[in-house]
Amino acid sequence: MAAHEGILLGATVVAAKGKASADLGVETALLDLKDGTTYRLDAVAARAWGLIQTPRTVREVRDTLLAECDARSASKWLLVYCSKIRN
């Protein structure tokens, strides 16, 4: 099954609790407050992270990213993120 199969565009997504982020200019740092893991978010991932601070459908996130960002980067981020949250 491809990563994008089974992703429901009407499904609601929201950022997980226990995470803190900071805008570092070129990228955004994301910190998991439970285990101390840090993540570096590029511009597309940072925009998506900002969008899901409030509950939104996958369709809303997709449409916003496609309107504001490079389509390839937006599609890649969405597929990777949704495949991770499904598991």
NUTI-749805 format. One line per field, with one value per residue: residue in one letter; x, y, z of N, C-alpha, C in turn. Coordinates in nm, 3 decimals. Example, Ala and Ser with C-alpha at 12.3 -4.5 7.8 and 13.67 -1.06 7.14 Angstrom:
rogu	a, s
n.X	1.319, 1.285
n.Y	-0.569, -0.225
n.Z	0.780, 0.708
ca.X	1.230, 1.367
ca.Y	-0.450, -0.106
ca.Z	0.780, 0.714
c.X	1.320, 1.290
c.Y	-0.330, 0.003
c.Z	0.780, 0.787
This chain:
rogu	m, a, a, h, e, g, i, l, l, g, a, t, v, v, a, a, k, g, k, a, s, a, d, l, g, v, e, t, a, l, l, d, l, k, d, g, t, t, y, r, l, d, a, v, a, a, r, a, w, g, l, i, q, t, p, r, t, v, r, e, v, r, d, t, l, l, a, e, c, d, a, r, s, a, s, k, w, l, l, v, y, c, s, k, i, r, n
n.X	0.085, 0.064, 0.203, 0.015, -0.232, -0.548, -0.554, -0.767, -0.917, -1.101, -1.045, -0.970, -0.693, -0.456, -0.203, 0.018, 0.007, 0.247, 0.465, 0.703, 0.782, 1.012, 1.079, 1.349, 1.431, 1.548, 1.465, 1.247, 1.255, 1.154, 1.056, 1.022, 0.874, 0.857, 1.053, 1.275, 1.358, 1.457, 1.350, 1.406, 1.238, 1.155, 1.055, 0.801, 0.712, 0.711, 0.512, 0.292, 0.291, 0.223, -0.036, -0.175, -0.207, -0.452, -0.745, -0.784, -0.897, -0.743, -0.768, -0.797, -0.542, -0.382, -0.480, -0.414, -0.133, -0.067, -0.149, 0.021, 0.284, 0.561, 0.442, 0.537, 0.694, 0.497, 0.315, 0.478, 0.541, 0.286, 0.211, 0.411, 0.372, 0.102, 0.120, 0.276, 0.115, -0.089, 0.011
n.Y	-0.118, 0.216, 0.514, 0.719, 0.605, 0.550, 0.779, 1.005, 1.282, 1.433, 1.388, 1.502, 1.681, 1.769, 1.944, 1.763, 1.755, 1.874, 1.963, 2.205, 2.495, 2.696, 2.975, 3.002, 3.165, 3.079, 2.819, 2.617, 2.512, 2.225, 2.090, 1.801, 1.782, 1.573, 1.370, 1.509, 1.512, 1.676, 1.846, 1.959, 2.184, 2.253, 2.527, 2.456, 2.247, 2.388, 2.577, 2.407, 2.297, 2.526, 2.563, 2.342, 2.394, 2.452, 2.250, 2.108, 1.999, 1.741, 1.806, 2.090, 2.164, 2.060, 2.210, 2.473, 2.456, 2.387, 2.617, 2.810, 2.717, 2.545, 2.301, 2.033, 2.004, 2.052, 1.842, 1.621, 1.661, 1.640, 1.374, 1.226, 1.311, 1.234, 0.958, 0.890, 0.959, 0.781, 0.539
n.Z	0.000, -0.088, 0.064, 0.068, 0.040, 0.182, 0.335, 0.469, 0.342, 0.477, 0.740, 1.068, 1.190, 1.443, 1.620, 1.832, 2.187, 2.428, 2.288, 2.186, 1.998, 1.808, 1.611, 1.405, 1.207, 0.930, 0.956, 1.163, 1.496, 1.669, 1.971, 2.159, 2.456, 2.634, 2.584, 2.500, 2.237, 1.943, 1.648, 1.317, 1.126, 0.795, 0.580, 0.471, 0.639, 0.880, 0.829, 0.801, 1.060, 1.204, 1.103, 1.206, 1.471, 1.556, 1.533, 1.212, 0.891, 0.693, 0.428, 0.438, 0.532, 0.326, 0.103, 0.176, 0.201, -0.064, -0.195, -0.092, -0.092, -0.255, -0.470, -0.487, -0.251, -0.059, -0.104, -0.052, 0.222, 0.337, 0.274, 0.410, 0.678, 0.726, 0.688, 0.906, 1.126, 1.100, 1.177
ca.X	0.000, 0.140, 0.189, -0.100, -0.358, -0.618, -0.559, -0.897, -0.904, -1.192, -1.000, -0.921, -0.560, -0.418, -0.069, 0.024, 0.043, 0.380, 0.566, 0.730, 0.853, 1.072, 1.118, 1.491, 1.458, 1.548, 1.391, 1.181, 1.294, 1.043, 1.108, 0.931, 0.900, 0.863, 1.178, 1.384, 1.392, 1.437, 1.328, 1.424, 1.129, 1.177, 0.947, 0.672, 0.674, 0.681, 0.379, 0.195, 0.287, 0.143, -0.176, -0.242, -0.219, -0.596, -0.791, -0.816, -0.902, -0.628, -0.797, -0.764, -0.396, -0.333, -0.514, -0.335, 0.007, -0.055, -0.167, 0.127, 0.417, 0.594, 0.349, 0.608, 0.729, 0.374, 0.262, 0.569, 0.522, 0.154, 0.213, 0.495, 0.306, -0.018, 0.158, 0.326, 0.007, -0.175, 0.073
ca.Y	0.000, 0.341, 0.596, 0.808, 0.531, 0.544, 0.909, 1.067, 1.428, 1.492, 1.359, 1.619, 1.669, 1.877, 1.922, 1.689, 1.833, 1.840, 2.006, 2.348, 2.530, 2.828, 3.020, 3.037, 3.240, 2.994, 2.698, 2.616, 2.400, 2.165, 2.013, 1.712, 1.810, 1.448, 1.295, 1.598, 1.502, 1.798, 1.830, 2.079, 2.195, 2.348, 2.626, 2.391, 2.178, 2.491, 2.632, 2.303, 2.292, 2.641, 2.541, 2.240, 2.435, 2.438, 2.137, 2.133, 1.876, 1.719, 1.883, 2.231, 2.176, 2.037, 2.322, 2.590, 2.434, 2.393, 2.757, 2.895, 2.657, 2.461, 2.187, 1.907, 2.003, 2.043, 1.707, 1.530, 1.677, 1.589, 1.228, 1.175, 1.338, 1.152, 0.817, 0.874, 0.965, 0.665, 0.422
ca.Z	0.000, -0.094, 0.185, 0.063, 0.037, 0.309, 0.402, 0.449, 0.336, 0.574, 0.876, 1.142, 1.251, 1.533, 1.675, 1.957, 2.306, 2.478, 2.192, 2.184, 1.876, 1.802, 1.477, 1.403, 1.086, 0.811, 0.988, 1.292, 1.583, 1.741, 2.083, 2.231, 2.595, 2.711, 2.571, 2.464, 2.096, 1.866, 1.505, 1.237, 1.028, 0.686, 0.569, 0.448, 0.763, 0.980, 0.797, 0.837, 1.207, 1.245, 1.067, 1.288, 1.612, 1.580, 1.452, 1.072, 0.812, 0.605, 0.305, 0.462, 0.539, 0.189, 0.015, 0.217, 0.162, -0.210, -0.237, -0.040, -0.099, -0.369, -0.470, -0.458, -0.109, 0.018, -0.119, 0.018, 0.365, 0.375, 0.268, 0.518, 0.805, 0.740, 0.704, 1.043, 1.226, 1.083, 1.239
c.X	0.089, 0.109, 0.061, -0.234, -0.420, -0.621, -0.692, -0.883, -0.994, -1.152, -0.945, -0.786, -0.535, -0.282, -0.078, 0.061, 0.184, 0.491, 0.581, 0.807, 0.908, 1.114, 1.263, 1.531, 1.444, 1.468, 1.326, 1.229, 1.171, 1.102, 0.997, 0.965, 0.909, 1.000, 1.297, 1.427, 1.364, 1.426, 1.352, 1.317, 1.167, 1.055, 0.809, 0.623, 0.638, 0.544, 0.270, 0.180, 0.203, -0.005, -0.246, -0.238, -0.365, -0.644, -0.832, -0.827, -0.773, -0.647, -0.760, -0.613, -0.337, -0.357, -0.433, -0.190, 0.025, -0.068, -0.047, 0.269, 0.438, 0.511, 0.418, 0.642, 0.605, 0.317, 0.347, 0.547, 0.392, 0.153, 0.296, 0.425, 0.186, 0.016, 0.210, 0.212, -0.089, -0.121, 0.071
c.Y	0.124, 0.425, 0.678, 0.735, 0.529, 0.675, 0.973, 1.218, 1.497, 1.467, 1.486, 1.587, 1.790, 1.842, 1.850, 1.783, 1.791, 1.873, 2.157, 2.378, 2.672, 2.857, 3.066, 3.113, 3.152, 2.867, 2.715, 2.494, 2.355, 2.075, 1.930, 1.726, 1.685, 1.383, 1.380, 1.591, 1.633, 1.764, 1.964, 2.080, 2.295, 2.439, 2.562, 2.322, 2.278, 2.553, 2.533, 2.293, 2.408, 2.621, 2.445, 2.272, 2.438, 2.324, 2.181, 1.999, 1.864, 1.798, 2.031, 2.253, 2.162, 2.159, 2.447, 2.574, 2.443, 2.536, 2.843, 2.844, 2.586, 2.333, 2.056, 1.896, 1.985, 1.902, 1.607, 1.540, 1.614, 1.436, 1.168, 1.192, 1.245, 1.004, 0.792, 0.872, 0.849, 0.545, 0.427
c.Z	0.000, 0.029, 0.186, 0.062, 0.176, 0.386, 0.368, 0.453, 0.436, 0.719, 0.940, 1.204, 1.339, 1.591, 1.809, 2.071, 2.348, 2.381, 2.202, 2.056, 1.886, 1.659, 1.484, 1.277, 0.963, 0.833, 1.125, 1.369, 1.660, 1.848, 2.144, 2.378, 2.682, 2.704, 2.525, 2.318, 2.026, 1.717, 1.438, 1.129, 0.921, 0.676, 0.552, 0.576, 0.873, 0.955, 0.835, 0.987, 1.260, 1.217, 1.163, 1.438, 1.654, 1.490, 1.311, 1.001, 0.730, 0.477, 0.324, 0.465, 0.399, 0.101, 0.048, 0.175, 0.011, -0.261, -0.201, -0.065, -0.231, -0.362, -0.435, -0.310, -0.022, 0.013, -0.043, 0.168, 0.410, 0.375, 0.383, 0.652, 0.825, 0.754, 0.845, 1.144, 1.214, 1.156, 1.388
